[in-house]
Amino acid sequence: MTAAETPVQYMERTRHYYRALGYDNDYVWATFDDVPFTLPAKPSSDLRIALITTASPADFDGVKRVWSGLVSPPPKRLFTDNVAWDKESTHTNDPGSFLPIEPAFGLVGEGSLVGLTRHFHGVPTEYSQRKTNTEDAPEILARVRKDGADAAILCPLCPVCHQTVSLVARHLEANGIPTVIIGSALDVVEHCGVPGSTSRIFRWAIRAGIRGDPTCSAKSCARRLRFLKRRRRRERLSKRHLRGRRTVPSGGLDMGE
């Protein structure tokens, strides 16, 4: 593995970032010894998938809350300025690159899955693990159940977002909904303990595919479905190395929240 393909150690970078700001106490990332695990009850071609994002609605009013939106038509834009991604090196003007609704519909047309749920769902990124565990994760579970989801794909945007969706994924798995996380902060999800995560290595962003490249996002979704189909045990993680169209020296992210 080359240096360019090595996963960024986001927890360590976050610690250095806040130490540089003068904070003495390091953030304590969520970690568990147990890993809840649910096998898909159906073949992947019969699954109805819920998509979950850490982006906020386009008309975000500043109040963090669980929210839902219709997958048809897909949103033209979402609000992402309230989470930490590299705003100097990339953009989030292409929602399909971090919330792959249209690529997933393409897989429906191919017969790779039966469909998406009527809604996608948004979970707010929180430093408070208690709030995610006791309020937001149960609300996400209630919404995906109401929509008739058989499984869920979670798409975080930032390092702390990865912890948030990991906690949500654990709650869904413990309650019978198999999950896969599409992300790059592999250290965060491994530290937390999730049964299904695929890691994509981007030097300048955390997303489901290269921006403006629907083929990349479609392939990404297809791999996640295959991951759900073949997994038979806990903590099966898959790494996928993918460079973006431009390289940022040091692959740095703006770590501020």
C-alpha positions, 0 to 999 in steps of 0.5 A: 500500500502506497502512502497515498492509499493509506487511510487517514487517521482521523481520530489522531488528526482531530486530537492534534487539531484541538490540542493546537487550539489549546484544548487539554482534554482529548475527545473520547471516541465511542468504543464497544466490545460487542458488535450487534449483527443482523443477517439480511433476511432476503436476497440482495435483489429483494431488499428495499434499502433506506439511505441515511445521511448526515447532511441537513435539509437545504432550508436548515434552520440551525436546529439539529434534528432527525429529518426525512426527505423524499427520494423521488425527486432526489434533492438538488442540494443539501446543507453541509456547511455545519459539518467538517469536510475540506471546504478548500479542496472540494464541494458538496454541490453534487448530492449524488456523490454523498447521498447516492439516490439516483445511482441506487435507482439505477440498480433498481432498474437493473434488478439488483434490488427491489427498491428504495424506501419512500424517504431517505433520512438525515441524522444530525452529527453530534459530539454527544454520544448519549443524544445519538444513542438515546434520541436520534438512533431510535428515531431513525429506527422508527422511520426506517421501519415505518418505510418498510426498509429491509436494510440501510446504507449510511453515508457520513460526511465528516470524521465525527459524522462517522461516529454518529452513523456508527452508533446509528448502525449499531442500533439498527443492527441490534433491532433487526436492520442490517447496515453498511456504512460508506465512508473513509474514516475507517479508524472511527468506525473500527474503533466504535465497532460496526458489523458492516463498513466499506472504506474508500480512500479519498485524499480530499473528501469523504463521500460515496463517489467522485463528485460529478461521476454517477458511474462511480457512485453506482459502482459504489452502491453495487459493491455495498449490496454485494457486501450485504449479500455475502457477509456471514459474520460480525465485523467484516470490513472491506477497504476500497482505495480510490483517488479523486481527480485532484490531490491535496498535499497531506490529504488534510481536512478542515477538522472544525465542527 
